[in-house]
Amino acid sequence: MCESTAYLITPEGEYKLMDYVVNVFPEADGKLCLYDLLGEKKVIEGLLKEIRLLDHKIIIEQK
């Protein structure tokens, strides 16, 4: 499968943000829109820090 898990990095640590992420779109206002396999949408203010394709991991750093 090609889904990934998105994690949010904050000063307190790393937290799972969303499972089964299939699309990530940057918005003009600096936010990221994440969509999962079932079409659920989550909007987060953060910077795309890293994408680990082999590990199916998306790392987003909190702004």
N, CA, C and O atoms as a MOPAC input file, in Angstrom:
PM7 MOZYME 1SCF
protein

 N      0.83200 1    -1.18600 1     0.00000 1
 C      0.00000 1     0.00000 1     0.00000 1
 C      0.87400 1     1.24500 1     0.00000 1
 O      2.05200 1     1.19000 1     0.35500 1
 N      0.29400 1     2.35900 1    -0.39800 1
 C      1.04800 1     3.60700 1    -0.53300 1
 C      0.66400 1     4.65200 1     0.50600 1
 O      1.08200 1     5.80500 1     0.39500 1
 N     -0.11400 1     4.28000 1     1.50300 1
 C     -0.51500 1     5.25600 1     2.51100 1
 C      0.63300 1     5.50600 1     3.48400 1
 O      1.49500 1     4.65600 1     3.70500 1
 N      0.60600 1     6.69400 1     4.04800 1
 C      1.61700 1     7.06700 1     5.03500 1
 C      0.93000 1     7.53600 1     6.31100 1
 O     -0.27100 1     7.80900 1     6.32400 1
 N      1.69800 1     7.62300 1     7.36300 1
 C      1.22700 1     8.17800 1     8.62400 1
 C      1.88700 1     9.53600 1     8.80900 1
 O      3.10000 1     9.67000 1     8.64600 1
 N      1.08600 1    10.54500 1     9.15000 1
 C      1.60400 1    11.89700 1     9.36200 1
 C      1.83200 1    12.11500 1    10.85300 1
 O      0.99700 1    11.76300 1    11.68700 1
 N      2.98000 1    12.70300 1    11.16500 1
 C      3.35100 1    13.00900 1    12.54600 1
 C      3.61700 1    14.49700 1    12.67300 1
 O      4.16000 1    15.12000 1    11.76100 1
 N      3.23200 1    15.06300 1    13.81200 1
 C      3.46300 1    16.47000 1    14.10400 1
 C      4.55000 1    16.57600 1    15.16400 1
 O      4.45700 1    15.96500 1    16.22900 1
 N      5.58500 1    17.36200 1    14.85900 1
 C      6.67000 1    17.61100 1    15.79400 1
 C      6.39000 1    18.93100 1    16.50600 1
 O      6.25000 1    19.97300 1    15.86500 1
 N      6.30900 1    18.87900 1    17.83200 1
 C      6.10400 1    20.07300 1    18.65300 1
 C      7.25900 1    20.15300 1    19.65000 1
 O      8.04300 1    19.20900 1    19.75300 1
 N      7.37900 1    21.25300 1    20.38300 1
 C      8.41800 1    21.31500 1    21.41800 1
 C      8.27000 1    20.20900 1    22.47800 1
 O      9.25000 1    19.83200 1    23.12100 1
 N      7.05600 1    19.69500 1    22.65500 1
 C      6.80900 1    18.64800 1    23.64900 1
 C      7.13000 1    17.24900 1    23.13900 1
 O      7.28800 1    16.32700 1    23.93800 1
 N      7.23000 1    17.07300 1    21.81600 1
 C      7.51800 1    15.74800 1    21.27200 1
 C      6.85400 1    15.50800 1    19.93300 1
 O      6.40200 1    16.44200 1    19.27000 1
 N      6.80000 1    14.23300 1    19.53900 1
 C      6.23300 1    13.82600 1    18.25600 1
 C      4.88800 1    13.14800 1    18.50300 1
 O      4.77600 1    12.27100 1    19.35900 1
 N      3.86300 1    13.56100 1    17.74400 1
 C      2.51600 1    13.03800 1    17.91300 1
 C      1.96800 1    12.56400 1    16.57900 1
 O      2.18400 1    13.20100 1    15.54900 1
 N      1.25300 1    11.43500 1    16.60200 1
 C      0.60000 1    10.95200 1    15.39000 1
 C     -0.54800 1    11.88900 1    15.06200 1
 O     -1.40500 1    12.16300 1    15.90200 1
 N     -0.55200 1    12.37200 1    13.83700 1
 C     -1.55000 1    13.33500 1    13.39400 1
 C     -2.66700 1    12.65900 1    12.60700 1
 O     -3.84400 1    12.95700 1    12.80700 1
 N     -2.29000 1    11.74000 1    11.70500 1
 C     -3.28400 1    11.11100 1    10.84900 1
 C     -2.71500 1     9.83300 1    10.24800 1
 O     -1.55100 1     9.78800 1     9.84800 1
 N     -3.54300 1     8.79500 1    10.18900 1
 C     -3.17200 1     7.53800 1     9.54000 1
 C     -3.67800 1     7.51400 1     8.10000 1
 O     -4.57600 1     8.27300 1     7.73600 1
 N     -3.09800 1     6.64300 1     7.29500 1
 C     -3.54500 1     6.36200 1     5.92800 1
 C     -3.59900 1     7.60800 1     5.04100 1
 O     -4.52000 1     7.76300 1     4.24000 1
 N     -2.61300 1     8.49400 1     5.18500 1
 C     -2.55700 1     9.71500 1     4.37900 1
 C     -2.16500 1     9.34900 1     2.94900 1
 O     -1.18600 1     8.63900 1     2.72100 1
 N     -2.95000 1     9.84600 1     1.99000 1
 C     -2.65800 1     9.58900 1     0.57800 1
 C     -2.33000 1    10.86500 1    -0.19000 1
 O     -1.69900 1    10.79700 1    -1.24500 1
 N     -2.74400 1    12.03000 1     0.31700 1
 C     -2.47000 1    13.30600 1    -0.34800 1
 C     -2.12900 1    14.38200 1     0.67400 1
 O     -2.71600 1    14.45200 1     1.75400 1
 N     -1.15800 1    15.22400 1     0.30000 1
 C     -0.80700 1    16.40500 1     1.09100 1
 C     -0.72000 1    17.57400 1     0.12400 1
 O      0.02600 1    17.52500 1    -0.85400 1
 N     -1.48500 1    18.62700 1     0.40000 1
 C     -1.49900 1    19.80300 1    -0.45600 1
 C     -1.14100 1    21.04200 1     0.35700 1
 O     -1.74400 1    21.28400 1     1.40300 1
 N     -0.16600 1    21.83500 1    -0.10700 1
 C      0.13900 1    23.10000 1     0.56800 1
 C     -0.90100 1    24.15100 1     0.18800 1
 O     -1.30400 1    24.23700 1    -0.97200 1
 N     -1.32800 1    24.93600 1     1.14600 1
 C     -2.25600 1    26.03500 1     0.90500 1
 C     -1.47100 1    27.33800 1     0.78700 1
 O     -0.33200 1    27.42100 1     1.24600 1
 N     -2.06900 1    28.34700 1     0.17800 1
 C     -1.41100 1    29.64500 1    -0.02000 1
 C     -1.11000 1    30.33900 1     1.30700 1
 O     -0.16700 1    31.12600 1     1.39100 1
 N     -1.90200 1    30.05500 1     2.34300 1
 C     -1.71000 1    30.70700 1     3.64300 1
 C     -0.69200 1    29.98600 1     4.53000 1
 O     -0.54500 1    30.32400 1     5.70400 1
 N      0.00500 1    29.00200 1     3.98000 1
 C      1.03700 1    28.29800 1     4.72900 1
 C      0.55700 1    27.05700 1     5.46100 1
 O      1.35000 1    26.39100 1     6.12800 1
 N     -0.71900 1    26.73400 1     5.34900 1
 C     -1.25100 1    25.53500 1     5.99300 1
 C     -1.08300 1    24.33200 1     5.06800 1
 O     -0.85800 1    24.48200 1     3.86800 1
 N     -1.19500 1    23.14800 1     5.64200 1
 C     -1.13500 1    21.90900 1     4.87900 1
 C     -2.47200 1    21.19300 1     5.00000 1
 O     -3.02000 1    21.07600 1     6.09600 1
 N     -2.99500 1    20.71400 1     3.87800 1
 C     -4.21900 1    19.91500 1     3.87000 1
 C     -3.83400 1    18.46100 1     3.65400 1
 O     -3.20500 1    18.11800 1     2.65200 1
 N     -4.21100 1    17.61400 1     4.59100 1
 C     -3.93800 1    16.19000 1     4.51200 1
 C     -5.24800 1    15.45800 1     4.26600 1
 O     -6.27000 1    15.77100 1     4.87700 1
 N     -5.21100 1    14.48000 1     3.36800 1
 C     -6.37900 1    13.66100 1     3.06400 1
 C     -6.02200 1    12.20100 1     3.28800 1
 O     -4.94800 1    11.74500 1     2.89400 1
 N     -6.93300 1    11.47000 1     3.92500 1
 C     -6.67200 1    10.05200 1     4.13300 1
 C     -7.36200 1     9.21800 1     3.06200 1
 O     -8.00700 1     9.75300 1     2.15900 1
 N     -7.22100 1     7.91900 1     3.17500 1
 C     -7.73500 1     6.97200 1     2.19300 1
 C     -9.24500 1     7.06300 1     2.01500 1
 O     -9.75800 1     6.79800 1     0.92800 1
 N     -9.96000 1     7.43400 1     3.07000 1
 C    -11.42100 1     7.52500 1     3.01300 1
 C    -11.92000 1     8.92300 1     2.67600 1
 O    -13.12800 1     9.15400 1     2.64900 1
 N    -11.00000 1     9.86600 1     2.41700 1
 C    -11.38900 1    11.21400 1     2.03100 1
 C    -11.48700 1    12.20100 1     3.17500 1
 O    -11.83500 1    13.36200 1     2.95700 1
 N    -11.18600 1    11.76600 1     4.39500 1
 C    -11.20100 1    12.69300 1     5.53100 1
 C    -10.10100 1    13.72700 1     5.33800 1
 O     -8.99700 1    13.40500 1     4.90100 1
 N    -10.41900 1    14.97000 1     5.66900 1
 C     -9.48500 1    16.08400 1     5.48400 1
 C     -9.08300 1    16.64700 1     6.83700 1
 O     -9.91300 1    16.79000 1     7.73500 1
 N     -7.79700 1    16.96500 1     6.97300 1
 C     -7.29800 1    17.60900 1     8.18300 1
 C     -6.39500 1    18.75200 1     7.73500 1
 O     -5.50300 1    18.55900 1     6.90900 1
 N     -6.63000 1    19.95000 1     8.28600 1
 C     -5.82400 1    21.12800 1     7.95500 1
 C     -4.95100 1    21.44700 1     9.15800 1
 O     -5.43000 1    21.50900 1    10.29000 1
 N     -3.66500 1    21.64700 1     8.90000 1
 C     -2.71700 1    21.87800 1     9.98800 1
 C     -1.77700 1    23.01500 1     9.62000 1
 O     -1.34400 1    23.12700 1     8.47300 1
 N     -1.46300 1    23.85600 1    10.59800 1
 C     -0.44000 1    24.88300 1    10.40100 1
 C      0.89700 1    24.26100 1    10.73500 1
 O      1.16000 1    23.90400 1    11.88300 1
 N      1.73100 1    24.13400 1     9.73600 1
 C      3.02500 1    23.52300 1     9.97300 1
 C      3.87400 1    23.52900 1     8.72100 1
 O      3.41600 1    23.87800 1     7.63300 1
 N      5.11000 1    23.13700 1     8.90000 1
 C      6.06400 1    23.06000 1     7.80100 1
 C      6.35200 1    21.60200 1     7.50800 1
 O      6.59300 1    20.80800 1     8.41700 1
 N      6.32600 1    21.25800 1     6.23600 1
 C      6.67200 1    19.90700 1     5.83000 1
 C      8.16500 1    19.72300 1     6.03300 1
 O      8.97000 1    20.30700 1     5.30700 1
 N      8.53000 1    18.93200 1     6.99400 1
 C      9.92600 1    18.76800 1     7.39500 1
 C     10.59900 1    17.62700 1     6.64600 1
 O     11.74600 1    17.75100 1     6.21500 1
 N      9.88400 1    16.51300 1     6.49300 1
 C     10.50500 1    15.31800 1     5.93000 1
 C      9.43100 1    14.34900 1     5.44100 1
 O      8.36300 1    14.23200 1     6.04200 1
 N      9.73000 1    13.65500 1     4.34200 1
 C      8.88300 1    12.56600 1     3.86200 1
 C      9.77300 1    11.34300 1     3.71300 1
 O     10.73600 1    11.35700 1     2.94500 1
 N      9.45400 1    10.29500 1     4.44200 1
 C     10.21400 1     9.04200 1     4.37600 1
 C      9.36900 1     8.02300 1     3.61100 1
 O      8.50600 1     7.35900 1     4.18500 1
 N      9.62600 1     7.91200 1     2.32800 1
 C      8.79300 1     7.06900 1     1.47800 1
 C      8.86400 1     5.59500 1     1.86000 1
 O      7.83500 1     4.92100 1     1.90200 1
 N     10.05200 1     5.08800 1     2.13700 1
 C     10.17700 1     3.67200 1     2.49500 1
 C      9.54800 1     3.35900 1     3.84500 1
 O      9.06400 1     2.24800 1     4.06500 1
 N      9.55300 1     4.33200 1     4.74700 1
 C      8.95500 1     4.14800 1     6.07300 1
 C      7.48900 1     4.55800 1     6.11400 1
 O      6.82200 1     4.36700 1     7.13100 1
 N      6.97500 1     5.12600 1     5.01000 1
 C      5.58900 1     5.60100 1     4.93800 1
 C      5.30300 1     6.60700 1     6.04700 1
 O      4.29400 1     6.51000 1     6.74500 1
 N      6.20600 1     7.57500 1     6.19800 1
 C      6.12500 1     8.53900 1     7.29500 1
 C      6.24800 1     9.96200 1     6.75500 1
 O      7.14900 1    10.26000 1     5.97100 1
 N      5.33500 1    10.83800 1     7.18000 1
 C      5.35400 1    12.25900 1     6.83500 1
 C      5.56700 1    13.02400 1     8.13500 1
 O      4.80400 1    12.87000 1     9.08900 1
 N      6.61000 1    13.85000 1     8.16300 1
 C      6.94800 1    14.60700 1     9.36400 1
 C      6.61500 1    16.07800 1     9.12400 1
 O      7.11600 1    16.68700 1     8.17800 1
 N      5.77100 1    16.64300 1     9.98200 1
 C      5.36600 1    18.04600 1     9.89700 1
 C      5.79800 1    18.72900 1    11.18300 1
 O      5.54800 1    18.23100 1    12.28000 1
 N      6.44500 1    19.87200 1    11.03600 1
 C      6.89900 1    20.63100 1    12.20100 1
 C      5.89700 1    21.73800 1    12.49600 1
 O      5.50900 1    22.48700 1    11.59900 1
 N      5.48200 1    21.84100 1    13.75000 1
 C      4.52300 1    22.86100 1    14.16500 1
 C      5.13000 1    24.24400 1    13.99300 1
 O      6.30000 1    24.46500 1    14.30300 1
 N      4.31500 1    25.18000 1    13.49100 1
 C      4.77500 1    26.57100 1    13.33200 1
 C      4.74900 1    27.27700 1    14.65200 1
 O      5.09900 1    28.45400 1    14.73000 1

